[in-house]
């Protein structure tokens, strides 16, 4: 079959690409003619002649103008002039629908290149999203139709296969759009894309794929992470070409890169950076290894992916001047080649080798001419690349083979390339291994970094970004304020007899319960703290609202709700507290002066039903809070007692609290024992339902150190 194919001439797709190259040469020739004709039209000599001899001079200028603007000539937008008149005439020609002849010829060449891809991979033509996009490009009358089709693909979560196929033809699609639209700022970029020239400023305006998807923005970020136990067992412990590729395959699709320190045969410590290719699916705001990242890496040497890899290299602590090998697949290979083109990077490290599998390397010239560059590609793997001539490079090794796997994107998978290197390309594998001989030795250190488009702020920022200090407790030091990064809470509010509530408070005349009518208010607080600076724990607390300790007034509580939490005069005196850990108990008693005991509880506060089961405490709560409405943040002032002093603690919370006016909850005391259950029995809360409930299914908070008051 292969012999018959050679006898019949080159494949049809190669003929289409050759025709496209010929048409692009014609288009650039027509564009040069347009530029020369425009320069004659606006030449000072011809302008002066028209003034001196209007009859012949104006006729000559009119003939040139018709040549530049008519449909039978060079087209409306063919005028190239530095002054505003020329741009105005060109814009007027475009408004009349007279496209530049050079642009139309170039668009025809680009459509031939797209047709070659679809001919080589007919499966793409069956995809509805790809078919809609190519039809929009082929129509040509509405340049924005292609943009709308592309945006629809970027938003479609099920278009993973189409997006994988789109990257190789994206340059052609956006170049067609740039040549046909009415934005003069897009022309130079579109012509560079069409002719395969390197971009100096990158895609701009409507041609930037990152703008179309709203992604690929950010300074880049890298954070060291741990491998899972299974992944750690799969990482190579000896340096080799296939070992590096298998490492990349372990990390593929998860926005991670790997840096290994290898002790070479000569005893020198060298470093290998290994970078996976594009993650499948839609562009992601948090990941530089996506569709738009591949687009940017193709044309620019600076991208969030390359910046993130550079941050990982710096975090690894690689000394300046150390030998560095870069091994990547797909977009990872292009990003590493971009780093190798950076003069400053190559002055800091000696980049000895760059190996890119499934990525074109012909048009990339490393900053250090000694760098050995290898590229291995499957002919059926359609790869994004500029269609211009590659830059010559003495230390370049290229393998472009015809693999047994034709279907895309399967032929782009790294595990398929690894299989081909073992079975189809043993000589190429041996050649690259020979070149990487200085890196064939034991791996002494492996670190994995998760990459992101931009650096993430600290957890809980900005609410939990507060100054802290360390206090000693019997369970160890505690940083205050204590920060709660992920918690849930429900506050059951019960009207109770004022005299009974007063009996639970300290025996001092100036601490009195807050009255709501004739009743006081007791609050049973249920917390599930999933992530805090003193560890996860559950908390059940009973408190009573109290008035201002110095000058109590009848409506203190109502006035306090309008004040900031740190200016409030009322608060809740904690009568009893049960917490799940010893660290939480020590903090409650020794930092906040609240009477606390150890007691485990099973707490579920995030669904429509609330459930608390604490058999050790003899307390349980079940039921639904009912319909609720948003309310202000539930900041609190808590009071405790230490000796002859009162301790005031400020709790600030941030979440989405709701108030429920008709809760259907029931408190049960089963075999109650301990301070909490005893006080609940005294208040007889198991005999009534709460008047209202405050819930916060998910919130963050910080609880300050207790301030000692002289009362």
Phi, psi and omega in degrees: 000317180297321179295317178300321181294320179291325181292329182275001180102183182293156179299158183298322182294326177292324177295320178297318179294323178294319176297322179297319178296319178296317180295323178294323176297318177297317182298319179290328175295317177297322179295321178294321176297319178299318180295317180293319179296320178296320180296325176291318181302321184256016179293141180301325181296316180291325178296316178294322179296322179295328179286322182283321181232078185304325186296309182274323182294314179293324179296320179294317180294323178296320179296318178295320180295320178294323178298323182280335190246341186282159178294332179277354181253225185270353175101156188296322185267017182277353182289127178237109182211148182283341185268169182293333182294317180297316179296324180294318178294319178297316178297322178295321177297319177296320180298330178277003178082018182260086183290155177298135178297320179298318180295320180295320177294318179296320178298320177299319178296319179295321178294328175294321178294320176295319179297325179296319178296315181291330177289321179288330180230078184296343181297336180292328182292344180273348180281127183300319182294316179292322180296318178298320182292313180292325176296320179296322179290320183292329181297311173080343183281334183234093181301330181287343180297321178295322179294318179297320179294321179293317179297322178297322178294319182295331181271348184275114181292341182264009186262035184298317182294317180296317180295325176297323180281339188285326185307317182294335183251006183295322179301316179294317182298314182284332175294320175301315180298317181293326180286333183262343183283179184257014181265109181296338180291340181274346189297309184297319178296317180297319179293323177296320178295317183294318184275352180078023177275152179289136179277138178268332182240000178083170178302143182223164177057229183284357182266001182273114180296330177297324177292323181295326184257348181077016182240192179060048175230142177137164183273355183084152179203150179220131180230128179294132180228164180265147172281150172290165182299320180292319179295319181299325179290338183270348182283134183294141178256001179226135183289127175196160182300308180294328177297317177296318180295321178294326174300316180298320181296327177295324185268353190302140173079009185232024175055043179231150171234164185230136176238126180239144174257122185240131176272109185289173179300334180271005179085359181275138178275122179236168189231141180233122176260130185234121189233126177285173180268201186295134174287141182290158174099194184290161173301144183241138181292336188253003188231123177283347182268061181229187186301311181288333174295319177297321178298314181291319179298333181293324188251337183236148178275354181242123180206163176304327180293309181294323178293323179293319178298319179298321178295322177296319179297319180293321180293331179295337180080030179292126182292151178297140180086357181289152176287136185224129173248138182243120182235125183214163178239132176059234180301327178298321177295320179294317180298321178291323175296324176298319176297320180293340178274354183275118182300316182296320179297318182285342172283330180281323182228152176267100180280104185273324185219143168229121179238120181241120178254128182072035179207140178285138180235003188296326187261018182247127180243112178298153179294327177264114182296346179279348183294129178271123185244129178235139176228129181236119183224144173272133182304326182278352179277105182282118190242140176293127180199150172291144186268015180270181180288145179282151179284133180294144182207127185292319184266059183237134179235122185230134174233115177239100190245165176258105184273163179289345181261117184256325188294132177258141010269009181301322182291350178266349183297141182294324181295332176289318176298318179299317178298319180293323178294331179279329188248315187265327188238053180297327180292319178297319178299316180294321180296315181292320178299322179295319179293326181271020182305322178297344182256012179266097181188182181292142176275120183266338181204139178229129176228141181245138181235135173268129184258149178218158178297326182216156179292142179270141176290166177301152180304130180082004181292141359268353189298320184263009176275082185232152176292146183231161173219158184257133177241141179277136173226171180294341179260008181116173181293145179234127175277126178241144002292148175286129182257136179247107186274335183205105184219161171229151182210151171220128180247112179268118187254120184243129167288132183226165178296131184297318181294321178295317178298322180296328181292340180272349182272165177302152184277067175228144187289334188271001175250109184232148179294147173287132181264133169247092191075240178259001187245159170262174183235121174254142184235123172260111184260130180241122183236144166236104180263106184273333180212114179219170178283353173245019176092163178288142177195165173255156184216128173237122184224142176248129181220162179234132177292133181233156181280178173306133185288340183252311183229079181290143176228161186297327186244033179302317184297314180298318179292323182294331180295341179268355181260160169296153184301322183287350178255004183283148181256334177271173179186190179242124175274124182280114182276317182208149184214137175232124182235161189270346184229160178291325178297318179292322179296316180297319179295318181297314184280318190266337179259318185253358177058041178250134182291112186232148174230158175283137176189120181280152180211147174261112188239128175229110187234010188259343181267194177288337178252143175257136180217125176228126180228113181233082183296328178296329182263348182072028184235138174213148178224131178217152175136187181247140177287341179084185180300144182221169178222153181298148178217168180299162180302139185270067172284146184224154165250124181249140179246143171224178185229130176225107182063236180262012183241158174253138181251125182254126181239133179259127179244118176253134183232151177220117180192216178229072183290152177226148176250134182243116187276337183231069182287150176242065182242150180224129175267132178236140177243103184252109182060043188298137174206158183097165185299318183297309181296324181295318179289327176296322177293320179300319180279351180058041181285341178284352181264352183227164174264152178297147179291318175206165183227138171253129180236146173223093184300331179206122181209165172242155183202161168223139185243117187287169172291151181288134176262127184278125179255144183278058177216000000 
